[in-house]
Amino acid sequence: MTSLLIKNARIVDGTSPEPTEPMQIAIEDGRIREVGASVAFTAEEELDLNGLTVMPGLIDCHVHTIASTANLGLNASLPSSLVAARAATLMKNMILRGFTTVRDLGGADRGLQLAVEEGHFTAPRLVICGKALSQTGGHTDYRGPYDNRDVGWYAQALGTLGRICDGKPELLRAAREELKGGAQFLKVMADGGVSSPSDPIGYLVYSVDELTALVEVANGFGTYVAAHLYADEAIVRALDCGITCIEHGNLIGDETIKRVAREGAFVVPTNITYDLLARKGAEFGLPPESVAKVADVREAGLERVVKLHEAGVTMGYGSDLLGGMQTEQSGEFPLRGRYIPADAVIRSATVDAAKVLRMEGEVGVIAPGAHADIIAVEGNPLENLDLLTGQGAHMPLIMQGGRAIKKAASL
């Protein structure tokens, strides 16, 4: 049994525009046992965080841990052993930025997740969907218009974000295989994408019948479907089919925003990726045809974040960065902060992110029963969101499950 008492913790979790008064946090066996102004708890160790802001470990709801290059066609062809080694580095850098939990939206498998759970990699807690489900010529089909090679190997290669399945029987079989393999939710490509060559934005892929059946499979397994979506028409179709988590959503309409709020669906904007792709996509290996698509969604996405916030939609924090761009994972904080209040931005990476992951009370909060995922920040992020950037430079303490991943000598 291990125990720790944290003192003088002024907590910021996004649920208030001001930090709390100094609190004490009792931690036992990797979980938070008690939080209060004063707690009766005898610990093996005490840690005074006076002068620092204390936050729950951050959550990124949309990452690709296996994407070591923005050229996803090339990434798919890499040996799985090399992909795993590169993923270990990418994930270590994520947790050193303060992200103690991440949700992988296509690529990571149960083996990679087990490697994290068994402690072989220093990494965030990993929530996975396995391979994203796509159709021929859709998002995650990286062959291009003149390449008709068989893609049966996509489902087995660690470096692929998705697998190709056409028609209802193939789609449902693939979904069941991913769930059998350890997927905690399903991801479907229900619109065209930026990083793939043959599918324009607004491409209505998969039939209503197929998407509805996919949702039925997920619901029957006790989970949900997240969908890659940009265009309003595609989002409406997805909602009609029972899909409850919208990834990106850059072109969502005003009436659809109201519907999303009314029905309690989630949206995970990923604006930092378009900001970077527009400026540096080619440098990081994004093909020219993909760079040309970025403008279609970049500005609209930022404007829609304001509308989503005003409507009270639950938004998760998402970065969706690829390859070398993943160093900018924390850039979504100040980017969103130009448009919506800082507490709402922080909440998207804590309490609201936990809702998206269906892990309420487990992560994203400093409360009894939750994992002891805690970071300490120099200064107040509610006043300056840039404190959450800089590769963790302003975080003298990063703790996951009660274990210090990073601890400054001054603490």
Order of alpha helices (4+ residues) and beta strands (2+ residues): beta-beta-beta-beta-beta-beta-alpha-alpha-beta-alpha-beta-beta-beta-alpha-beta-alpha-beta-alpha-beta-alpha-beta-alpha-alpha-alpha-beta-alpha-alpha-alpha-beta-beta-beta
